[in-house]
């Protein structure tokens, strides 16, 4: 049985931070690369409406699937707790519950696909050409739902066990397969949005199969047996759902913010929608990369709180934040100087290229600003201060919508981007204001924080 995680809490070094962050960064960066390649592949087609169709279709599934993002974050926390307690049966049961939720939720999404489509396409208004292709994309990709959610659960479980290299392998299998199949179907077989969707479905299924094989190997090492009664205990199922409710609400707010951004871009025409999508992919690459340091904060802060080591907590928050902010600033400079090459890679359309360059500086600013937001997310997850995450996200979303209402009518797409910057900055500011209370409560005499 692996050692308890809590026993590893001690002096935090920069080397230790990077040992956790780098595999996760490599894993995370490969995720938005799917969207980058999808956009680049369909960007080789003559009309910009193909980019818009993949953007709208991808947006719908981002909202659907990341609504269940707690299957990653929640499973990580619960698995780590079971590992710290040395409870092999609970490690296995935690995975079983997460897989059960993933399969049931995925099946329900497939059954409700017509209702979801009607609601989604009613909210996201694009041109008729964009909507036609996006509906084709949606009708194919919805069948990946169970596999996609299973992959979330497996990824969270491996990270909770401290198996970052295994998590990296699983993500690379998914994303490299997806990229290769999308390019093959679109560039090799002359398919359009349907080829991108089909490639994603096959990749999700293949990755789930590989993940289950890796899971079986890990379970043989851990030992123990499956227990259906333990997996299906109502109190434990209720706890699994309860501890993730705040995370789910927070994630829905985050997805809504970016869905709203895409919808507002779509309302301004296909060229502007495509240009915004190119820049959002650039921003996503940065955010996912910086999440590596947030994951390091989750792990190191969680260990410090569990061991009641204030010194380790301070070292973890300080050193992970130094790396995150420094990396964010460096990437922002790179975007300003080399972003034009990225834009040209993503689209062959002259109007899209020209329009994207107009708004490039906003993507650079967003990349710098997001460092603080993602880092504080990691710290608050590690300390299980999920209620604060939920509440501050709601406040930030309200500030975002207010900024859009004021700025967009006057400054059009510049106002839309400025509102997005307000949203990202408010996430960092509001959580920053709650950090003092987190630090105080985490080391109060009553003991470590619990999710609340």
C-alpha positions as CSV (number, residue, x, y, z in Angstrom):
1,X,0.0,0.0,0.0
2,X,1.4,3.5,-0.9
3,X,2.5,5.8,1.9
4,X,0.1,8.3,3.3
5,X,0.2,11.6,1.4
6,X,0.1,13.5,4.6
7,X,3.5,12.2,5.6
8,X,5.2,13.9,2.6
9,X,4.3,17.4,3.8
10,X,7.5,19.2,4.6
11,X,9.9,21.7,3.2
12,X,8.6,22.8,-0.3
13,X,11.3,23.4,-2.9
14,X,11.2,24.8,-6.4
15,X,12.4,21.4,-7.6
16,X,9.5,19.8,-5.9
17,X,7.0,22.2,-7.4
18,X,8.3,21.5,-10.9
19,X,8.3,17.8,-10.3
20,X,4.5,18.0,-9.9
21,X,3.8,20.8,-12.3
22,X,5.7,19.8,-15.4
23,X,4.0,16.5,-16.1
24,X,0.6,18.1,-15.5
25,X,1.5,21.1,-17.7
26,X,2.5,18.7,-20.5
27,X,-0.7,16.8,-20.0
28,X,-2.9,20.0,-19.9
29,X,-1.3,21.7,-22.8
30,X,-2.2,18.8,-25.0
31,X,-5.9,19.3,-24.2
32,X,-6.5,22.7,-25.9
33,X,-4.1,21.5,-28.7
34,X,-7.1,19.5,-29.9
35,X,-9.1,22.7,-30.3
36,X,-6.1,24.3,-31.9
37,X,-5.6,21.5,-34.4
38,X,-9.4,21.3,-35.1
39,X,-9.5,25.0,-35.9
40,X,-6.3,24.8,-37.9
41,X,-7.5,21.8,-39.9
42,X,-10.9,23.3,-40.8
43,X,-9.2,26.6,-41.2
44,X,-7.5,25.2,-44.3
45,X,-11.0,25.0,-45.9
46,X,-12.1,28.0,-47.9
47,X,-14.9,29.3,-45.8
48,X,-14.6,30.7,-42.3
49,X,-18.0,29.2,-41.3
50,X,-16.3,25.8,-40.8
51,X,-14.2,27.3,-38.0
52,X,-17.3,28.8,-36.5
53,X,-19.2,25.5,-36.7
54,X,-16.5,23.6,-34.8
55,X,-16.3,26.5,-32.3
56,X,-20.0,26.4,-31.6
57,X,-20.1,22.6,-31.5
58,X,-17.0,22.5,-29.2
59,X,-18.6,25.2,-27.0
60,X,-21.7,23.0,-26.4
61,X,-19.6,20.0,-25.4
62,X,-17.4,22.2,-23.2
63,X,-20.5,23.2,-21.3
64,X,-22.0,19.7,-21.2
65,X,-18.9,17.8,-20.2
66,X,-17.2,20.3,-17.9
67,X,-20.4,20.5,-16.0
68,X,-19.1,17.1,-14.7
69,X,-15.6,18.4,-14.2
70,X,-16.1,17.5,-10.5
71,X,-15.4,14.0,-11.6
72,X,-11.8,15.0,-12.0
73,X,-11.4,17.5,-9.1
74,X,-13.6,15.7,-6.6
75,X,-12.2,12.3,-7.3
76,X,-8.7,13.6,-6.8
77,X,-9.5,14.9,-3.4
78,X,-11.5,11.9,-2.2
79,X,-8.8,9.5,-3.5
80,X,-6.1,11.4,-1.8
81,X,-8.0,11.3,1.5
82,X,-8.4,7.5,1.2
83,X,-4.7,7.1,0.3
84,X,-3.7,9.2,3.3
85,X,-5.9,7.0,5.6
86,X,-4.3,3.8,4.1
87,X,-7.8,2.5,3.1
88,X,-7.3,0.4,0.0
89,X,-11.0,-0.6,-0.1
90,X,-12.1,3.1,-0.1
91,X,-9.6,3.9,-2.8
92,X,-11.2,1.3,-5.0
93,X,-14.7,2.3,-3.9
94,X,-14.1,6.0,-4.7
95,X,-13.1,5.1,-8.2
96,X,-16.2,2.8,-8.5
97,X,-18.5,5.6,-7.5
98,X,-16.9,8.0,-9.9
99,X,-17.1,5.5,-12.8
100,X,-20.8,4.8,-11.9
101,X,-21.7,8.5,-12.0
102,X,-19.7,8.9,-15.2
103,X,-21.5,6.1,-17.1
104,X,-25.0,6.9,-15.8
105,X,-24.5,10.7,-16.6
106,X,-23.1,9.9,-20.0
107,X,-26.0,7.7,-20.9
108,X,-28.5,10.3,-19.7
109,X,-26.8,12.9,-22.0
110,X,-27.2,10.6,-25.0
111,X,-30.9,10.0,-24.1
112,X,-31.5,13.7,-23.7
113,X,-29.6,14.8,-26.8
114,X,-32.6,16.2,-28.7
115,X,-33.6,18.4,-25.7
116,X,-30.0,19.5,-25.2
117,X,-29.6,20.4,-28.9
118,X,-32.8,22.5,-28.9
119,X,-31.7,24.5,-25.9
120,X,-28.1,24.9,-27.0
121,X,-28.7,26.0,-30.5
122,X,-31.5,28.3,-29.3
123,X,-28.9,30.1,-27.1
124,X,-26.0,30.2,-29.5
125,X,-27.0,32.1,-32.5
126,X,-24.7,31.8,-35.5
127,X,-25.3,32.1,-39.3
128,X,-27.3,29.4,-41.0
129,X,-24.1,27.9,-42.5
130,X,-22.4,27.7,-39.1
131,X,-25.5,26.2,-37.4
132,X,-26.0,23.6,-40.1
133,X,-22.4,22.3,-39.7
134,X,-22.5,22.6,-35.9
135,X,-25.6,20.4,-35.7
136,X,-23.8,17.7,-37.7
137,X,-20.9,17.9,-35.4
138,X,-23.1,17.7,-32.3
139,X,-25.1,14.7,-33.6
140,X,-21.9,12.7,-33.9
141,X,-19.9,13.8,-30.9
142,X,-22.7,13.3,-28.3
143,X,-22.0,9.6,-28.5
144,X,-18.7,10.1,-26.8
145,X,-20.3,11.3,-23.6
146,X,-19.9,8.1,-21.4
147,X,-16.3,7.6,-22.5
148,X,-15.4,11.3,-22.0
149,X,-16.8,11.3,-18.4
150,X,-15.1,8.0,-17.6
151,X,-11.8,9.6,-18.7
152,X,-12.4,12.5,-16.3
153,X,-13.0,10.1,-13.4
154,X,-9.8,8.0,-14.3
155,X,-7.7,11.1,-14.6
156,X,-8.8,12.4,-11.2
157,X,-8.2,9.0,-9.6
158,X,-4.6,8.8,-11.0
159,X,-3.8,12.3,-9.8
160,X,-5.2,11.6,-6.4
161,X,-2.9,8.6,-6.1
162,X,0.0,10.8,-7.0
163,X,0.5,9.1,-10.4
164,X,1.1,12.3,-12.5
165,X,3.1,10.4,-15.2
166,X,0.2,8.0,-15.6
167,X,-2.2,10.9,-15.9
168,X,0.1,12.4,-18.6
169,X,0.1,9.1,-20.6
170,X,-3.7,8.9,-20.5
171,X,-4.1,12.5,-21.7
172,X,-1.5,12.1,-24.4
173,X,-3.2,8.9,-25.7
174,X,-6.5,10.8,-25.9
175,X,-5.2,14.0,-27.4
176,X,-2.6,12.6,-29.9
177,X,-5.2,10.1,-31.2
178,X,-7.7,12.9,-31.5
179,X,-5.4,15.2,-33.3
180,X,-4.3,12.5,-35.7
181,X,-7.8,11.3,-36.5
182,X,-9.2,14.8,-37.0
183,X,-6.4,15.6,-39.5
184,X,-6.9,12.3,-41.3
185,X,-10.7,12.6,-41.6
186,X,-10.7,16.3,-42.7
187,X,-7.5,16.6,-44.8
188,X,-7.3,13.0,-45.9
189,X,-10.9,12.1,-46.5
190,X,-12.2,15.6,-47.3
191,X,-14.7,15.6,-44.4
192,X,-15.6,18.8,-42.6
193,X,-17.1,19.3,-39.1
194,X,-18.3,15.7,-39.2
195,X,-14.7,14.4,-39.5
196,X,-13.6,16.5,-36.5
197,X,-16.5,15.0,-34.4
198,X,-15.9,11.5,-35.5
199,X,-12.2,11.7,-34.7
200,X,-13.1,12.9,-31.2
201,X,-15.6,10.1,-30.5
202,X,-13.1,7.4,-31.6
203,X,-10.3,9.0,-29.5
204,X,-12.4,9.2,-26.4
205,X,-13.4,5.5,-26.6
206,X,-9.8,4.5,-27.3
207,X,-8.5,6.5,-24.3
208,X,-11.1,5.1,-22.0
209,X,-10.0,1.6,-23.0
210,X,-6.4,2.4,-22.3
211,X,-7.3,4.2,-19.0
212,X,-9.3,1.1,-17.8
213,X,-6.3,-1.1,-18.6
214,X,-4.0,1.2,-16.6
215,X,-6.5,1.3,-13.8
216,X,-6.5,-2.6,-13.6
217,X,-2.7,-2.6,-13.3
218,X,-2.9,0.0,-10.5
219,X,-5.6,-1.9,-8.7
220,X,-3.5,-5.1,-8.7
221,X,-0.7,-3.2,-7.0
222,X,-3.1,-1.7,-4.4
223,X,-4.8,-5.0,-3.7
224,X,-8.3,-5.6,-2.3
225,X,-11.5,-6.5,-4.0
226,X,-14.4,-4.7,-5.5
227,X,-17.4,-4.4,-3.2
228,X,-20.6,-3.3,-4.7
229,X,-22.2,-2.7,-1.4
230,X,-19.4,-0.3,-0.4
231,X,-19.5,1.5,-3.8
232,X,-23.3,2.0,-3.6
233,X,-23.6,3.0,0.0
234,X,-26.0,5.8,-0.1
235,X,-24.2,7.9,2.5
236,X,-20.9,7.7,0.5
237,X,-22.6,8.4,-2.8
238,X,-24.3,11.4,-1.2
239,X,-21.0,12.6,0.2
240,X,-19.3,12.1,-3.2
241,X,-22.0,14.3,-4.8
242,X,-22.1,16.8,-2.0
243,X,-18.4,17.6,-1.8
244,X,-18.5,18.4,-5.5
245,X,-21.6,20.6,-5.7
246,X,-19.7,23.8,-5.1
247,X,-17.1,22.8,-7.7
248,X,-19.9,22.1,-10.2
249,X,-21.6,25.4,-9.7
250,X,-18.2,27.2,-10.0
251,X,-17.5,25.3,-13.2
252,X,-20.9,26.0,-14.7
253,X,-20.3,29.8,-14.1
254,X,-16.9,29.5,-15.8
255,X,-18.2,27.7,-18.8
256,X,-21.1,30.1,-19.1
257,X,-18.7,33.1,-19.2
258,X,-16.8,31.7,-22.2
259,X,-20.0,30.4,-23.8
260,X,-21.4,33.9,-23.5
261,X,-18.2,35.3,-25.1
262,X,-18.5,32.9,-28.1
263,X,-22.2,33.7,-28.5
264,X,-21.6,37.4,-28.5
265,X,-18.8,36.9,-31.1
266,X,-21.1,34.8,-33.3
267,X,-23.7,37.6,-33.2
268,X,-21.1,39.9,-34.9
269,X,-20.5,37.7,-37.9
270,X,-18.6,34.6,-39.0
271,X,-15.3,36.4,-39.5
272,X,-15.3,37.9,-36.1
273,X,-16.4,34.7,-34.5
274,X,-13.6,32.8,-36.2
275,X,-11.0,35.5,-35.2
276,X,-12.2,35.4,-31.5
277,X,-12.0,31.6,-31.6
278,X,-8.4,31.6,-32.8
279,X,-7.4,33.9,-30.0
280,X,-9.4,32.0,-27.4
281,X,-7.5,28.9,-28.4
282,X,-4.3,30.8,-27.7
283,X,-5.6,31.9,-24.3
284,X,-6.7,28.3,-23.6
285,X,-3.2,27.0,-24.2
286,X,-1.8,29.5,-21.7
287,X,-4.5,28.7,-19.1
288,X,-4.0,25.0,-19.3
289,X,-0.3,25.3,-19.1
290,X,-0.6,27.5,-15.9
291,X,-2.9,24.9,-14.4
292,X,0.2,22.8,-13.9
293,X,1.2,25.1,-11.1
294,X,-2.3,25.2,-9.8
295,X,-2.3,21.4,-9.6
296,X,1.0,21.6,-7.7
297,X,-0.6,24.0,-5.3
298,X,-3.6,21.6,-4.9
299,X,-1.2,18.8,-3.9
300,X,1.2,20.7,-1.8
301,X,-1.4,22.9,0.0
302,X,-3.6,19.9,0.7
303,X,-0.6,18.0,2.2
304,X,0.3,21.0,4.3
305,X,-3.2,21.5,5.6
306,X,-3.6,17.8,6.3
307,X,-0.4,17.7,8.2
308,X,-1.2,21.0,9.9
309,X,2.1,22.5,8.7
310,X,1.7,26.2,8.4
311,X,5.3,26.6,7.2
312,X,4.8,24.1,4.4
313,X,1.6,25.9,3.5
314,X,3.3,29.2,3.2
315,X,6.2,27.8,1.1
316,X,3.7,26.0,-1.2
317,X,1.6,29.0,-1.8
318,X,4.6,31.3,-2.3
319,X,6.7,29.1,-4.6
320,X,3.9,27.8,-6.8
321,X,2.6,31.4,-7.2
322,X,6.1,32.7,-8.1
323,X,6.3,30.1,-10.9
324,X,2.8,30.8,-12.1
325,X,3.0,34.6,-12.3
326,X,6.5,34.5,-13.8
327,X,5.5,32.1,-16.4
328,X,2.3,34.0,-17.2
329,X,4.3,37.3,-17.7
330,X,6.8,35.5,-20.0
331,X,4.0,33.9,-22.1
332,X,2.3,37.3,-22.4
333,X,5.4,38.8,-24.0
334,X,5.7,35.9,-26.3
335,X,2.1,36.3,-27.5
336,X,2.7,40.0,-28.2
337,X,5.8,39.3,-30.3
338,X,5.0,36.0,-32.0
339,X,1.2,35.7,-31.9
340,X,0.9,36.7,-35.5
341,X,2.6,33.4,-36.5
342,X,0.1,31.5,-34.4
343,X,-2.8,33.3,-36.1
344,X,-1.5,32.5,-39.6
345,X,-1.1,28.8,-38.6
346,X,-4.7,28.7,-37.5
347,X,-6.4,30.1,-40.5
348,X,-5.7,30.8,-44.2
349,X,-8.5,33.3,-44.5
350,X,-7.1,36.8,-44.9
351,X,-10.1,38.5,-43.2
352,X,-9.8,36.2,-40.2
353,X,-6.0,36.8,-40.0
354,X,-6.4,40.5,-40.2
355,X,-9.2,40.7,-37.7
356,X,-7.4,38.4,-35.1
357,X,-4.4,40.7,-35.2
358,X,-6.5,43.6,-34.2
359,X,-7.4,41.9,-30.9
360,X,-4.2,40.1,-30.3
361,X,-3.1,42.3,-27.4
362,X,-6.2,41.3,-25.5
363,X,-5.2,37.7,-25.6
364,X,-1.8,38.6,-24.3
365,X,-3.3,40.6,-21.4
366,X,-5.7,37.8,-20.6
367,X,-2.8,35.3,-20.5
368,X,-1.0,37.5,-17.9
369,X,-4.2,38.0,-15.8
370,X,-5.2,34.4,-15.7
371,X,-2.1,33.4,-13.8
372,X,-3.4,34.7,-10.5
373,X,-6.9,33.3,-11.0
374,X,-5.8,29.7,-11.8
375,X,-3.2,29.8,-9.0
376,X,-5.7,30.8,-6.3
377,X,-8.1,28.2,-7.6
378,X,-5.5,25.5,-6.9
379,X,-4.8,26.9,-3.4
380,X,-8.5,27.0,-2.5
381,X,-9.1,23.4,-3.9
382,X,-6.1,22.1,-1.9
383,X,-7.5,23.7,1.2
384,X,-11.1,22.4,0.3
385,X,-12.4,25.9,0.5
386,X,-14.9,25.3,-2.2
387,X,-17.7,27.5,-0.9
388,X,-15.4,30.5,-1.4
389,X,-14.6,29.4,-4.9
390,X,-18.3,29.1,-5.7
391,X,-19.2,32.5,-4.2
392,X,-16.3,34.4,-5.7
393,X,-17.0,32.9,-9.1
394,X,-20.6,34.1,-9.0
395,X,-19.4,37.6,-8.0
396,X,-16.8,37.6,-10.8
397,X,-19.5,36.5,-13.4
398,X,-21.8,39.3,-12.3
399,X,-18.9,41.8,-12.8
400,X,-18.2,40.3,-16.2
401,X,-21.8,40.7,-17.4
402,X,-22.0,44.2,-16.0
403,X,-18.8,45.2,-17.8
404,X,-20.1,43.7,-21.0
405,X,-23.4,45.6,-20.7
406,X,-21.5,48.9,-20.3
407,X,-18.6,48.4,-22.7
408,X,-19.8,46.3,-25.6
409,X,-22.4,48.8,-26.9
410,X,-19.7,51.4,-27.1
411,X,-16.5,49.5,-28.0
412,X,-18.1,46.4,-29.8
413,X,-15.6,43.5,-29.8
414,X,-13.0,45.5,-27.9
415,X,-15.6,45.9,-25.2
416,X,-16.3,42.2,-25.2
417,X,-12.6,41.4,-24.7
418,X,-12.3,44.0,-22.0
419,X,-15.2,42.5,-20.1
420,X,-13.5,39.1,-20.3
421,X,-10.4,40.6,-18.7
422,X,-12.6,42.0,-15.9
423,X,-14.0,38.5,-15.3
424,X,-10.5,36.9,-15.1
425,X,-9.1,39.7,-12.9
426,X,-12.1,39.6,-10.6
427,X,-11.6,35.9,-10.0
428,X,-8.1,36.6,-8.8
429,X,-9.0,39.7,-6.7
430,X,-12.0,38.2,-4.9
431,X,-10.2,35.0,-4.0
432,X,-7.2,37.0,-3.0
433,X,-9.4,38.9,-0.5
434,X,-10.4,35.6,1.0
435,X,-6.9,34.2,1.2
436,X,-6.3,35.6,4.7
437,X,-9.4,33.8,6.1
438,X,-8.4,30.6,4.4
439,X,-4.9,30.7,6.0
440,X,-6.3,31.5,9.4
441,X,-9.0,28.8,9.3
442,X,-6.8,26.1,7.8
443,X,-4.6,26.1,10.9
444,X,-7.2,26.8,13.6
445,X,-7.0,24.6,16.7
446,X,-10.1,22.6,15.5
447,X,-7.9,21.1,12.7
448,X,-7.9,21.1,8.9
449,X,-10.6,22.6,6.8
450,X,-13.3,20.5,5.4
451,X,-15.3,21.2,2.2
452,X,-18.0,23.6,3.0
